[in-house]
Structures are given as structure tokens and as C-alpha cells.
Amino acid sequence: MQRERRQERGVVMFITILLLAMMGGLGLAALESAGRDRDTAGYYNRETAAFYAADAGISHARALVKKASSPDDTIVFPTSGAPQKIGDTSLYAKSLVGGGTLPSYYGDPAVATPIVRDGNGVYTEGMSMQSKGAKAVPAYWKINVVGRGTDGATVRLEAKEAKFFYLNAGSY
């Protein structure tokens, strides 16, 4: 039994090459998408490190306000010339090799005083806050902090803090 030879003109090879080209295109698209996802995650991580540094600065400033002994105290806070570094060098070893620094925070240079008293409040919660003739008066502070990530990304945060001081009747 002899087979009949058909005239094949390379249709199978053409379809195979077409499928390989389509698969290659899909592979390149997947690589491009993965690269964009990686870049986006990197930008998010930069911003997150800077945010957490600023948040640490806000916590530090709030602690300084809590230690104030008078509503007229001037609170000293790190400046951009001498920022407060946070973190451990072992946690940021890769960033430091590339010329980066540890995350840090400092008072916002865009404002004159990063921690400034923002007036006294009136306590109106339905009870008398007095102690031995002195009235409790809340003093408010405005806090402006900049957090800097390992690669220079910055985040600015503003917060308010209140502390009650017991003042004599003539001083409020």
C-alpha cells in the first residue's frame, strides 16, 4: 500500500511560527507588567519609609510637649541641618551601600518654628477641672515634621497636641 503524497506548502510550519511569536509577545508583556509592579512597589516602599520616619518625629515631639512644665516653654526639636536618625544599620544595609542614609526626621523648615504653641483652649466637657484653686487650662501646640527615607523621599506631617496646665485664677 502506497501513500499518496499531498502537496504540503508549509502551513504547519507557518502556524507553529505564528504561535511561537504570539507566546513570545505574551511573555514580553508579562515581563513588562512585572517590571512596572516592581517599580510601583519600590515607590510605595520609599514613601512608606519616609512616612514612618515622620510619624516617629511626631511621637518624639508629642513626648517633648508632654514634658513641658509651662505653656510658655520653648521646645527644641531636631533641624534639617542635624536630623534625628532612626533605625538600625543592619536593617538598611542595602540602602547604605548605595549611598543612602538611615531614615530620619526633623522640624519642617517651611515653618518658622516646628513646635509652636497654638493658643489656650477652654475646657467645656461639663465638669470643673480644678485643683487647689487652680483651673486646668489646655494649651495646644502645632507640630510640623518632615520624615526622610533612606533614598531621600520626604513626607511632611502636621499634628496638634494638647496638655493641661493648672494655672492660678489670675493667669488665664
N, C-alpha and C positions, 0 to 999 in steps of 0.2 A: 504494500500500500504506500503510495507516494503522496506526499503532502503537496497541496497546491501552494505556490508562493504568491502571496499577495503583494501588491505594490505598497510598501510602507514608506512613508515620506517623512519620518522623524517626528510624528505627532507626539509620541510618548516622551521623547526627549524634550520637546518644546514645553509640554505640560510640567515635566519634572523641573525644568529650569525656572518656569514661572512660579511654581510652588516654593522653590528654594528662595527666589527673590522676595516673595511675599513674607516668608518666615524670617528672612534677614531684616526686612523692613520692620516687622513687628518687634524683633529683638532690639533693633536700634531705638525704636520708640520707647520700649520698656527701659532701656539704659538711660535715655534722656529723662524720663519721668523719675527714675530713681535718683538721678543726679539733682534734679530740681527739689525733690523731697529732702535730700541730704542738705542742700543749701538752706532750705527753709528751716529745717531743724537747727542748723547752725546759727542762723539769725535769731531764732527763738531762744536758744541757749545763751547767746550773748546778752540779749535783753533781760533774760531771767536772772543772770548773774548780777547785772547792774541793779536790777530791782531789789534783789535780796541784800545787796550792799547798802542801798539807800534805806531799806527797811531796818537794817542794823543801826544805821545812823539815827533814824527816828527813835529807835528804842534807847540808844545812848543819850540823845537829847532829852527824852522824857525822864530818864533817870536823873539827869542833871537838874531838871526843873523840880523834880520831887525832893532833891536835896537843898533847894533854895530855902534860906532862912527868913527872907523878907521879900515882899513883892517888888522891891526896888533893886534886887540883886541883878548884877550883870553876869550873864552866863557865858563862859568861854567855851568855844567849840572849835574843832579842827578846821583849818582853812585849806584852800586848794593848793597852797604852797607846801603845806605839811599835812597831807591827808592821813586819816587813820586807816591803816591796812588791816584787813581781816583775812582769816583763813590760814591754812597750813600749807607750807611749800610742797609737801608731799602730795596734797590734793591737786595742786596746779602745776605739777612738774612739766607737763607737755606745753602749757601756755608760757611758762617761764623760759623754756629752751628757745622758743620762737621770738624772744624779746619782749614778751608781755610782762605784766606785773600782777601782784596779788590784787584781788578786789579791794576797793577802798571806798570811803565816804568822807565828805567834808561839807561845810556850810555852803549854801548856794551863793556863788559870787555875784549873781544878778541882783541880790538884795543887799542893803547896807549892813544889816545885822541878821545872821541866820536864825538866832533865837531871840525874839524880841517880845516884850510884854505887850499884850493886845487889849489892855484895859481890865477893869474890875467888873465882875458880874453882880447880879442881885440874886440871892438865893430865895426862890419862891416855891418851895416844894411843900408848903403847908405846915411847916414846923419851924420852931425858933432854934437856930443854931447858935447857941451862946455858951460860953464857958467862963465862969467867974467874972461876969460883967463885960467880957469881950465878945464881939459879934464875929461869926465866921463869914468871911468875905472871899468868894472865889476870885483868884487872879488868873487871867488867861495869858498864855504865851502862844505865839505863832512860830512854828518851826519849819525852816526851809533847808532841805538836804539834797545833795547830789550824790548818787551812787555811781561808781565807775567799775566796769567789768574788767576782766583780765586783758582784753584786747582794745580797751578804750571806749567801749559803748557806755553811754551815760543815761541815767534816768533821774529826773527831778521829782521829789515828793514834797508835799506841804502837809503839815498836820497841826492840830491845835491840842494844847494840853492845859488842864486846869489844876490848880492847887488851892486848897482852903487855907487861909491865914486867919488867926484870931487876932483882931485888931480892937483897940480901945475905941470907945464911942466917938471920940474927937478925931480920929484918924481916917474915918471912911466917909 
